[in-house]
């Protein structure tokens, strides 16, 4: 990947979408023994992401067991997945039991678990643990692509370098460069608004006590 070769870049990968952003996708997961794929027979409803090699390093997601993807996990290779702890627990009973085991998705497609990663937050910061599965990008077509790059350079320096690299590949390629924290503004809005409201209430409370101690309103 050209972006991985940029000076200061320590990890890079791409995905069809990123957690805590608008436009999430989920899929129902069935036991390997399933033959009837109606929703009521599903073992879990999992968040679904299509990612490339390097994605977990760029996203700083800890791998607990097994491996992540390689460029050999292509369209003609066996179907594989990396799942999170919650999916491993819900479908297989534990992380250990999930390793090398199989599950099925709607229609009966069989997929083998090759790795397990830590749980994350996928839709909101306040959500309970959700099952999630990550599929190789080369085995899943998508029209949307998020390029994730981790670097020890400043966002301004890295942004300029990435712009040169991407335009070198395709001068007409449309793209927008943002820090991950900027992209998370939508997910963080509610938490920030709540913190701001609590801060205002706190100031009003202190003002109330000040007025009371000044004799405006006796403290009961």
C-alpha positions, -999 to 999 in steps of 0.1 A, spaced: 0 0 0 15 33 -11 4 52 20 23 27 42 55 38 26 51 75 35 77 88 60 65 86 96 36 62 89 37 32 113 5 14 102 -21 18 74 -52 -1 63 -86 5 48 -122 -4 56 -156 0 41 -167 19 72 -153 28 106 -169 24 141 -188 52 157 -196 68 124 -228 73 103 -238 43 81 -232 11 101 -240 -23 88 -249 -56 106 -255 -92 97 -271 -121 115 -249 -150 124 -259 -187 126 -243 -217 142 -223 -239 118 -250 -266 122 -278 -243 110 -299 -253 79 -328 -229 83 -316 -193 80 -346 -175 93 -338 -146 117 -353 -164 147 -326 -191 144 -297 -166 145 -271 -168 172 -262 -132 171 -268 -99 152 -232 -87 145 -218 -54 133 -200 -61 100 -168 -45 87 -147 -52 56 -111 -45 63 -77 -49 48 -44 -61 62 -30 -34 85 -64 -22 96 -62 -35 132 -28 -20 137 -39 14 123 -70 13 145 -50 2 175 -73 -28 181 -57 -55 202 -56 -90 188 -63 -115 215 -60 -148 197 -50 -160 162 -41 -138 133 -54 -109 113 -57 -107 75 -31 -110 48 -32 -102 11 -36 -140 5 -71 -138 19 -85 -130 -15 -117 -138 -33 -106 -173 -43 -93 -181 -8 -113 -199 19 -138 -175 37 -124 -163 70 -133 -137 96 -118 -120 127 -145 -116 154 -146 -97 186 -148 -111 221 -186 -107 224 -193 -126 192 -169 -153 203 -187 -156 237 -222 -154 222 -218 -178 194 -191 -202 206 -191 -198 244 -155 -185 247 -126 -170 228 -107 -203 229 -137 -222 214 -141 -197 187 -106 -201 173 -107 -221 140 -144 -227 144 -170 -220 117 -202 -200 116 -226 -192 89 -242 -161 76 -276 -156 58 -278 -180 29 -256 -206 44 -221 -192 35 -196 -208 59 -168 -187 74 -139 -198 96 -127 -177 126 -90 -171 123 -86 -144 149 -103 -127 179 -99 -90 188 -110 -70 218 -145 -55 220 -151 -19 210 -177 7 207 -194 5 173 -226 27 172 -226 47 205 -202 52 234 -229 42 258 -239 9 242 -236 -25 258 -210 -49 243 -220 -58 207 -209 -88 186 -188 -77 156 -171 -95 127 -145 -83 104 -142 -98 69 -113 -95 44 -118 -65 21 -106 -86 -8 -135 -111 -2 -162 -84 1 -170 -57 -25 -178 -22 -14 -181 12 -30 -170 30 1 -134 31 14 -119 47 45 -81 48 46 -67 47 81 -32 58 87 -13 59 120 18 81 121 42 99 144 40 130 123 16 159 129 -18 158 112 -8 187 90 24 171 77 7 137 73 -23 152 55 0 169 30 20 137 24 -11 116 19 -26 141 -5 6 139 -26 5 101 -25 -31 97 -34 -30 123 -62 1 104 -75 -20 73 -78 -50 91 -94 -50 129 -99 -88 130 -101 -94 109 -70 -119 127 -47 -110 124 -10 -112 142 24 -85 139 50 -95 142 87 -81 130 121 -100 101 136 -111 123 165 -126 147 140 -145 119 124 -158 109 158 -175 142 164 -209 128 155 -206 100 181 -191 123 207 -217 150 203 -242 136 227 -216 130 254 -201 164 250 -236 180 251 -244 161 283 -211 172 299 -218 208 289 -253 206 304 -239 191 336 -213 218 337 -240 245 334 -261 229 361 -230 227 383 -224 264 379 -261 272 386 -259 251 417 -228 270 430 -246 303 422 -276 291 441 -255 283 472 -238 316 469 -271 334 469 -283 313 498 -252 321 519 -257 358 512 -291 357 528 -311 357 495 -326 323 502 -321 304 535 -306 269 533 -330 244 548 
